[in-house]
Amino acid sequence: MAPAEVLGAEVGRKMVLQQAEAGQQRPSSSSAAVAKVEAESKGKVDQVVVAAAAPRMLPPLSSKAEKFPARPGFGTVGKRCRVRANHFLVQVAEKEIYHYDVVINPETRSRERNRLIINELVRLHKQYLDGRLPVYDGRKSIYTAGALPFTNKEFVVKLAKANQREEEYKVTIKHASNLDLYSLRQFLAGRQRELPQDTIQALDIALRECPTTKYVSISRSFFSQYGHGGDIGNGAECWRGYYQSLRPTQMGLSLNIDILATAFYKAQPVMAFAVEYLNMRDASRPLSDQDRLKLKKALRGVRVVATHRKDKTIRYKISGIPAAPLKELMFDQDGVRISVVQYFKQQYNYSLKYTNWPCLQAGSDSRPIYLPMEVCSIVEGQRYSRKLNERQVTGILRMACERPAQRESSVLEIVNRNNYGNDHYSKEFGMNVMNQLTLVDARVLPAPRLKYHDSGRDRVCNPSLGQWNMINKRMVNGGSMNYWACITFSSRLHPNDIGLFCHDLAQICNNIANEYDMKPCVDITQPRRQESVESAIRNIHRHSSQVLAEQGLTGKQLELLIIILPDISGSYGRIKRLCETELGLMTQCCLPKNVQKGGKQYLENLSLKINVKTGGSNTVLEDALYKRIPLLTDVPTIVFGADVTHPSPGEDASPSIAAVVASMDWPEVTKYKCLVSSQGHREEIIADLFSEVKDPQNGLVAGGMIRELLVSFYKATKCKPSRIIFYRDGVSEGQFSQVLLYEMDAIRKACATLQEGYLPPVTFVVVQKRHHTRLFPENHRARDLTDRSGNILPGTVVDTKIFHPTEFDFYLCSHAGIQGTSRPTHYHVLLDENGFSADALQTLTYNLCYTYARCTRSVSIVPPAYYAHLGAFRARYYMEDEFSDQGSSSAATSQRSGLAKQLPKIKDNVKEFMFYC
């Protein structure tokens, strides 16, 4: 929703805001509305009144009309310093850029093929291009620096196709538009709000043209053989490369370059891939149906080359793996049925060995092409798009990990190797790329003081370099745990060791938190080997209830179950699904190796999680406690975090999962409640923020996650929020307008159904971690400018030079580096009705990073967004049974038909704690 559209109440809101800032009381709500919210808190909601009281809702505006708030100024708080950013200034000469539409007939889907066609056209028909050097996006557009001597012309290009006959293409080039550099300069100078995206796209394509001819291009990234990182298992290898993007910034056009590493298929025979991927000793035994389906999923869409013909090299794209073994496959040849094995012997004098294995299928189901695996090899340079296993992720991280000084050097090496100054295409379009990283003014914000319980020796803590410890401290609000139990599925641990572990953990919890019973309510349980994990947990849950009832504690339930996980991984998701959606049981899972190693640090980390799971708070910002944080503690304020997680590549029928969390205490802002919902596959806009359902008795009933969380806030604090701060994670720049438009509309509607005229001002901030800006210390050897890992200091904030020319955004590195190069978080304000200054929002965001409950460190993204991410990720486990590929045909059928897309209902007592696990 645009700032101008506030349901006709913008003028009134500004007056209310001014009164609130002056310390005056906001206009009181009607007594009927207050009574209605109170009724909701008692579970007696008259939904008909809500629908009738809702004000008229205006439809969302067009995304083109969306204007994000201008920067309110630059921040001044903090110790000043300078950092280097992996941005390179790009100077652009005054040139006329022309855009031409391209149509290739017959159409090809391959960008690589399209480029070959256009390159051949340029080579053969230079005389018709008037000496211009065009650049091509691989699809429908060509750009030139100057006009071509025609407005519409058709060319004929003949291109050989992999040792086959020549294929003829008709290429039509038609003038589409002229691109204006004046508008770009006006935008960069802040005198124009509308981004000339077409012009920037044309210049970006010009800078990418030369690298595209030298490297393997994937989206905005380039990879090549020089960047081989090594084998990472399961038929994949790590390739190193770089990301490149042209961006409009305050200093002008900037080329953002960053080092990357990703997984590629190894160029090898398909049989070798299959044996490695399926973890087989050799290919002597037939494939099971489960293994066939796993292999089919891994190879679908992969390009292979057939090696059985000496005269031709033909490439195919794998579309499937049929169930029948090779020796049973028959087809018609000139009206005669013949087997694939016979055909290869007769046609190519090739005796196939692995006839018990299925073959690969290329082409369509109606016109399949069958290829024995043993005559196919995987083509080099194909990205491994499947979900990586733990070993592969570890391998990539190990090969990609670089300390800041090393990473900075690698970035400069890329720039020097590409030699943009001598790039013919850059010269053609009048661009000159500087070869030095941009030096940017920065500030290091002071760390907040943290308040702990007065019964501890240290009541206040001053964190150092983004971290602290629990020595001489007690939780500010300790929880209590009277009924707990422990179950172990590990065979490597001795029962005495488990008993000692439980005793030490309970003792630590008592020392730093509050009242925890030292003994479990039932004996530590180790199920029989043949008993399933789910069955064992149900049994201990049932048994503990019986024991408590026998002790005269009827109605009491197990409050916490400590679970020592099996030695073999794979049970965690099933455990969380069972306990949080069926039993309503809070759990603390522990890895056997960590229990065996033990140690005070591990036990203290567990106690942090257990304390918040049992209703406590670990620490609180001292300034929040004494209401000294501007635009947070002056009036009741609710802080939201929201995220959407999408299924892994290849899981085409799995839904996306949205999570929304909201603070449930004020002014402390330490406790959060989480709600999750499933929605359409890879849909980014959160669908269930607001909903209306027609009820036969009550009419139109309002609901949705925002409304439920607002009501929960009222129940917990006894006051309704007078301000909303909404941190939205996971939104790309291209989705800003759409997400703001529809999600703000949902927030407005949710508020309006609670009270007539209830429109609390909203600040909507997008949180981005998946970007490619890195910040390096100006001097890598200066100890006062770096942390222990060599990274910039926690609290480093930057809001000049490399940012949007006019909009309100900043980078904040809120955490201490552990290994590699720290990635700062990008915060971009899409709506600000609360009037935050740069200092106020930057300081608030940084301070909140110290309230993350699961560790004694400041974290890299603001906790509400972090919790939402964890909640959405957790909810993925709840749907694992419906959408995981277990290799069965029924599971595959279920995925294709889109069945079981609804999340199981999470028990109410778990919603406030599920993301702490």
Beta strands, then each sheet from edge to edge (+ up, - down):
strand 1: 79-85
strand 2: 87-92
strand 3: 97-105
strand 4: 135-136
strand 5: 141-145
strand 6: 152-160
strand 7: 166-179
strand 8: 216-218
strand 9: 221-233
strand 10: 236-249
strand 11: 252-265
strand 12: 303-306
strand 13: 314-320
strand 14: 330-333
strand 15: 336-339
strand 16: 360-363
strand 17: 368-371
strand 18: 376-378
strand 19: 431-433
strand 20: 438-444
strand 21: 450-451
strand 22: 460-461
strand 23: 484-488
strand 24: 560-564
strand 25: 587-590
strand 26: 620-621
strand 27: 637-645
strand 28: 656-663
strand 29: 672-679
strand 30: 691-695
strand 31: 699-703
strand 32: 723-729
strand 33: 762-768
strand 34: 775-777
strand 35: 796-798
strand 36: 809-813
strand 37: 825-832
sheet 1: 29+ 28- 27+ 32+ 33+ 37- 36+ 35- 20+ 1- 34+
sheet 2: 8+ 9- 10+ 11- 2+ 19-
sheet 3: 4+ 5- 3+ 7- 6+
sheet 4: 17+ 16- 13+ 12- 18+
sheet 5: 14+ 15-
sheet 6: 22+ 21- 26+
sheet 7: 23+ 24+ 25+
sheet 8: 30+ 31-
end
